[in-house]
Amino acid sequence: MRLWHEALIPHLPRAQLLGQHRECAALRGAGWGRPHATVNYVFRHPRYLLYRYHLLIMQEMQKRGYRPNAQWLASEYRGKSLPAEQMETVETQSSPVYPEHDDAYLAECLQNLKNKGIEIDINHTDGTQAV
């Protein structure tokens, strides 16, 4: 379980992008607060930040022609089996959404992808990936 560095979102291969949507949905739902070493930092922030990050994932999905369930576009939606829950809106223009997504984390994510046989050059402006 991992949230990829925000700078990687436009460059993620299909499988990783769609997997990220599933991870966000799981964390927004029953997975909220369940410890996992790779994503524990998410729980130290307002849940609204996870919603904002998930929006970035869904926007990229839509750019690529995927149609995520529109219910996930509502901040209070937590999945089919959980009741909707209002959350406090956090006004922030920060990018990346999570301060933990710094240069060191970007390097860690790039290495993780490389270990999977995926090499990404985030300097490509056309959205292609270098392999």
N, C-alpha and C positions, 0 to 999 in steps of 0.2 A: 504494500500500500504506500503510495507516494503521491504528493502533489508536485507536478513538474514546475520548474521555475517558470514564471510568467513569460519571460522572453522566448521560451521554447514553444509556446502554444501554437503560433502560426506555422511552425516547422515540424510539428509532431507527425509521424506517420499515422495513417488511419487507425491502426490497432491501438496505438497509445492514446490518441485523441478520444476515441470511443471508450477506451478503458478508463480514461480520466473522468469522463462523464459518469460512468458507473461508480467510480470511487467517490466523486462529489455527492452523488445521489445517496450512496450508502452512508457517508458521513453526515449528511443533512438529515437522514432518517434515524434509524435505530442505532447507527454506529456513532452518533454524537456522544463524546465523552468516553468511549471505549478505548482504553490505552493501546497504543501501537507506537513503538519507538520512532518510526519514521514520520508520523503525523501528530505526535503529542503537542507540538507547538501550536497547532490550530486551536486546541482547546483553551489556550491561554488568552485568546482573543475573542471578541464578541462573535457570536454565530453569524452575524450579518456579513462579516468579512468572507466567510466561506461561500455565502450566497453570491457576493460580488465576484469572487474568483470563478464560481460555477457559471455565472453569466458570461465571463470571458470565454470559457470552454464552449458554451452553447452558441455564442456568436460565431466562433470559428467553425463550429459544426455547420451552422446555417450557411456560412460563406462557401462551404464545400458541398452544399446540397443536401445535408442531412436535416432531418426534422425532429429535434428532440421534443418530447411531450411538453406541450405548452404549459402544463400545470407547474413545471419546474421553474418557470419564469416568475412565479409569485414567491416572494420571500418567505411567506409563512408555510408553504407547502413542504411536507416532510415525507411524502410517499403515500402509497395506497393504504398501508396498514396503520398509519399514525394520524392522529387528528392534526389539523393545521394549528400552528402556534405563532402568535404574534411575537415579533422580536423588535428590540430597539434598533432603530436605524442609526447607523454611524456615519456621520458626514465626514468623509475623508477623500481627498484627491490623490492619495498616495499611490505610487506605482514603483515597485510592485505592491500588490495588495498586502502581502505579508512581509514585514521587515526582515524575516529570516531568509527570504529569497534574495540573498546578496550574491556578490561575485563568487564567493567560495561555494555557495550552494549551487550556483549555475555550473561551476566546474564539476561538482559532484554529480549533478544530473547528467551532464554531457558524458562523463565517464561511465555512469550507469547505463546509458543508452549504447555507448560504444561497446561495453561488455556484452550487450545483446546483439551486436553486429550492426548497430545503427549509428552512423556518424553524421552529425548535423553541423553545418556551418551557418551560424545565425547571422553572418554578415551578408548572406545572399539576400538581395532585395526582392527577388522574384518568387520567394517562398519555396524554392526547390531545396533539396537536401543534397549534400555532398556525401557520397558513399565511398 
